[in-house]
């Protein structure tokens, strides 16, 4: 059997030593002509390409100018329905057609996932590359997410024991870098009093950061399964587990692992609210790699906190483990909802190899295919359902969180057209990719800082301003100011 | 003889229908792998590549942190030297070594040229694509150029009678576009009272916009020479002349040609100041294509205003006309200073052909080589002289105005190293290219708007704000408010 290779390796998406401080410059260096060709080959194999049926012209669709209208429907009280929305019945009869209240919740968690990218410092010239650009008190405000009524209680950092872990965003200023080993990997947040009332319980959210593109780290998927849990039968992919569990006393930010950091906080919060007599739920969310980490987190949380309603809402997540892993999650009562764009390649992974002789991708016919299984319920959306999106092949665009959220916003049922009442701001789709049709006149990949973060100083010189001391990452104790004892 | 082809054609630098609103996104779509390969072949032919002598490490050079120092030396009174600085003696003994006062003047005119790019609306999704983003009262303030003490008096618009003129930046919103035919092509400005005192005369500047990259319009260089002037012997390249002289009653902004617009204004200002008893000079500046237009402008101005001290300061300009053109300019007393980066390919053009049989570039051996001649004095600077620049092949970077100004700032003489007293902000080099060494940690191509010009409206939707009515281009009369009679 041909050696298993990943999309990344054969797409030659090499890590460049590039300087970037947004998702977008980051992505630009990651694509090449050859990679596009191979990606297309892959796409054809997986039937991900969109056949040439004529794309409906936007003028044929009721396209109203919505600029002066709100972007969401008013919030509704779901306190008597929350368990169903949280997946207690595996979202039976709630997905197709998609229940409007569930749609809103999915988009909420999707925005929490997207926040992990928007706030991330990708600038390899910065000594803070790999950290969050804001401190946890400001994060939601800076990103316009206070509207959801959650408060960030803790940041999560992760490292990897793998040699040359390519998922790690590294500053080039190694001597002065805030960290040589760790990356900001997400956060824990809690619903405030008002939101808790609306949703019928105190909701703890853990949002895991993924990767914006199928990228280098896929090469590191060694197709090596590591056991998880006490029985030894459940197994998960080695690289994901390494990120979730690695730690080293030689580091500043990962003397404890991501797993330990998040479980400490989740347990603390659960205990705090239970002692106050509140109902509590745990929602774990993530996109791409983040969706994989969310499953590992869920497995552990379900073991540590049996009886706690735990759901995973993932976006474009790859497969993570074997059948036994899937079954154990199920037995522990974890509810998983995987949101999948039909044309996105990542949810198909792993499960394919590159056949060197044929110089193309083929499905593996050996044991590997049967090993990796998806978990839980699936909400599948289709790029073709939207008249606002270009349908041509777009590896990054099909995988983008904003594409996912646009399609969820427009999804009524698998047999309906894009909802005419969908209100989500269309411009968001193009934050970090090129998916919107030209008629909408929204620039591609528009989310960027003025002058890449440079500002003029008193002498008129363009300089990178120093980070506010408040926003400098702080590993020590990560103060439990949210109901905690430390300052 | 092989058909003459241009660099552009063989570099496949095709016009894309891309959406961009800065120089940088504009440039990104214009390069491709094949074009890079051919450009390298061209570079080798023209000995433009930089041999692999080890690039001096920045640490070996006295590199002081200059962030908290001014970016220029204090202004000096040159009123008793201005004629020399303006080229009355063809800058004899002023170029090598470079006289510090002349250095300052060159950089001033270079910044006036750069302004034509910084203020230009490249956004093909905007109805104002191809216009200046600011009105003439705000231009210098918005770009931080008030420091030079000049006032903009008129904008210049140009069109072309050539079919599919590819130098023209066009809005895709043809029905609503501010203009289907014209582009903002530059401006006329005048020194204010204080600056006029310092420099010993009232200086009228005409700044012509060029193109940021050797681009499509080179294909349109048909190697067809058109006569200019009354004798019929002086000839200039057809495409340049077309831009300079085209007009059509069917247009809004070019019922008069660029030539007529600029000459009307220059004559008006000359008369105004002469009647006040002031000495007056005319400095015409431009980069790339703009440098070519500057020469045509100078030819015409010298014919219309004999006795007026007229100088051209050009940056990276191609050859423009034949020997007779050069000689007539000389006879009319026009002084031309061509600033040339040794590694820049554009000043070598035209003069080469692509040999289809050999599939490479060769010098032409027929009459054409002998036809096109450069005019005037040359200040040649070398990328290798700067320890702050990467030396590897960079077609765009070698041609960039900011690279030119950096090298002029550091130039003492052809046998000296980069001046240690050079103060110009290094970060500027990377405004629209990738030339600075990594150690400086300045992002490449950093000059960009936050979120590509999108802003959040009252509902939180990301929209392109409307242009201030003040900044909407206005063709009618272009009000002569600067000492003029109209409002």
Interface residues (C-beta under 8 A of the other chain):
Chain A: X17 X19 X20 X21 X25 X28 X32 X33 X66 X67 X68 X69 X70 X71 X123 X125 X144 X172 X173 X425 X427 X428 X438 X441 X442 X443 X444 X446 X447 X448 X449 X450 X451 X452 X453 X454 X456 X457 X458 X459 X460 X461 X462 X463 X464
Chain B: X17 X19 X20 X21 X25 X28 X32 X33 X66 X67 X68 X69 X70 X71 X123 X125 X144 X172 X173 X425 X427 X428 X438 X441 X442 X443 X444 X446 X447 X448 X449 X450 X451 X452 X453 X454 X456 X457 X458 X459 X460 X461 X462 X463 X464
